[in-house]
């Protein structure tokens, strides 16, 4: 049984390429070693063998694609194949009784779509077949919302930052949580710190659960912003429970904040120590299987800190390159989000969450030994 995860359901068609690459891994350089002077590529096909190809259909009739070049082991009346074998229409020696068109066998996969049903490939005789089944995976998302006093500031003349974030998430008609609560396990953590022995001060809805809009709203709606922004401490505080959460599917923290972080040890320390503490916490969560994505809901989060947090939360290098916002380098620069309208904020949440709504497929079958190059997808 083979398993593979698609990080975005729209990319399910990559199944074919992945399986074909795996099947072709043993195809190069292992053919024709015992054909001697009767090898077709030294005779009747001498002028076409070696042409570049990607699949067998790229080759002239009677040849197949072998490691990027057209090749033939045999001709149908040439007697090159051994006892109990026959020459297929594309120049391969195949065992009698392998089935399939023209006596060929291998791996055929037909996929009709994501998340629904299964299909079986291979036709006739004992041709190799694979059943492909798709099973949706449910992501677990903790919404980590900055509850510091600056969240009362204006969000581009659309209301306070606090209210715009709340509405984008919790609106009973088109809020992100309401729209996706049946497909995503949502949890909540509002974070701040004023004074006292407990830091960070968290208001939580835990554990994350499906259909959690009403429960989250009961906790979230009466809260108001005040005090400070211990971002790194808060990520570290919620990580253990999320890491231990024993449900299948990806885990994600979405951090919505409007400013540079401080820390419990220095509530006014908006400095490099606090920034490093936040990126270190995001990196530590990533090691435990939790991705962190930052959404800047105010202009007080520097572009460099946004990028460092995005990189740390996705396992990319920190500090990030200073020009990540100007270059297309997905290997070293994670996406950042700095919406300036409520709709753009909703779109950012949806984009992040939908990127985590995976499909897993299982391949119930195997490639017949010696037939790796006959497979089609």
Secondary structure, DSSP 8 states (H G I E B T S, - for coil): -EEEEESSGGGTTHHHHHHHHHHHTT-TT-SSTT-GGG-GGGTTTTTTTT-B-SSGGGS-TT-EEETTEEE-S--TTS--S-TTEEE-TTS-EEETT--SGGG----B-----SSS-EEE---STT--B-EEEEEE---EEEEEEE-SGGGGSBSTTSSBHHHHHHHHHH-TTT-HHHHHTTTSEEEEEEEE--SSS--SEEEEEEEEESS-HHHHHHHHTT----S---HHHHHHHHHHHHHH---SS-EEEEEEEEE---BTTBTT--SHHHHHHHHHHHHHHHHTTEEEEEEEEEEES-HHHHHHHHHHHTT--SS--TTGGGS--TTT----B---SHHHHHHHHHHHHHTT--EEEEEE----TT-GGG-B-
